[in-house]
Amino acid sequence: MSQRRHPEARQTKESALYIVATPIGNLGDISSRALAVLGSVDMIAAEDTRHSARLLQHYGISTPVTAYHDFSPEARESALLDRLARGETLALISDAGTPLISDPGYNLVVRVRAAGHKVIPVPGPSALVAALSSAGLPSDRFVFEGFLPARRAARVQHLQGLQNELRTLVCYESPHRIVATLEDMLDCFGPARQVVLCRELTKTFETIHGDSLSNLLPWIQADENRQRGEFVILIAGATVNPDQQEEDDEAHRILTLLLEELPVKQAAAMAARITGQRKNQLYRQALAMQTGPAETRKLPEP
């Protein structure tokens, strides 16, 4: 197939880093704009050059490709920045979906923006959005948790901190941990909590299956084929309990007062002693109150 051109390709003549979303399975899901950008930039930075070669070859794109992933040395980032400084254009792609959404690219984008270069998103496929749009759970408000901790103790602690979250929870999981993760969710969220599993989205064996945790766990254990592939897990938010809501409102009021006089960690510890609620949960809440929800996941636990 010959390399495709597009009127928008002329936009890539100005130095910039393009964040390009690529298919999560079905190659037909790529946009014409993404193809135009990939075909006209000076270089593509790919999470796995061998993996991305299939996509590029399919569409006849011969742009030079270099590897860029979470373990790339700082020198690799510096080399990409040098190219931008010389007026070149770059595209960043991951193995599948939108870069930076549980994929490499965060450090590079930070450095590119700090150096004063443009960062331009080219939106497209995302397993997170695809799953949320098809799961049948509330999507007006949701929380994306990325990949849960690999070690069980840390995973359980993390899930316990989400027990009373009212918004739909979304996370990614690998095939070799899916059963253990669902077992931990059953322990933390209880048997009645509704969960939807989205497996191999847009691929040949795509599966979207929802049920209560008490039914979902034996369903996936009954067939090893159901445990294969990459997963998006969607968990219904907690049901609002009037008594719990009153307790949460009181905890919020206490935290507000304590944060006026104490650091976050001390305020959370004192609020836990007063209210009897979990310190970790109050710590997260205090961080959100001070820095906003988007920043809390970058900060350490108490």
Sequence and secondary structure as in RCSB ss.txt:
>XXXX:A:sequence
MSQRRHPEARQTKESALYIVATPIGNLGDISSRALAVLGSVDMIAAEDTRHSARLLQHYGISTPVTAYHDFSPEA
RESALLDRLARGETLALISDAGTPLISDPGYNLVVRVRAAGHKVIPVPGPSALVAALSSAGLPSDRFVFEGFLPA
RRAARVQHLQGLQNELRTLVCYESPHRIVATLEDMLDCFGPARQVVLCRELTKTFETIHGDSLSNLLPWIQADEN
RQRGEFVILIAGATVNPDQQEEDDEAHRILTLLLEELPVKQAAAMAARITGQRKNQLYRQALAMQTGPAETRKLP
EP
>XXXX:A:secstr
      GGGGGGGSSEEEEE B SS GGG  HHHHHHHHHSSEEEES HHHHHHHHHHTT    EEE  TT  HH
HHHHHHHHHHTT EEEEE SSBSTTSSSS HHHHHHHHHTT EEEEE    HHHHHHHHS S  SSEEEEEE  S
SHHHHHHHHHTTTT  SEEEEEE TTTHHHHHHHHHHHH TT EEEEEESTTSTT EEEEEEHHHHHHHHHT GG
GG S EEEEE      HHHHHHHHHHHHHHHHHHTTS HHHHHHHHHHHH   HHHHHHHHHHHHH HHHHTTS 
  
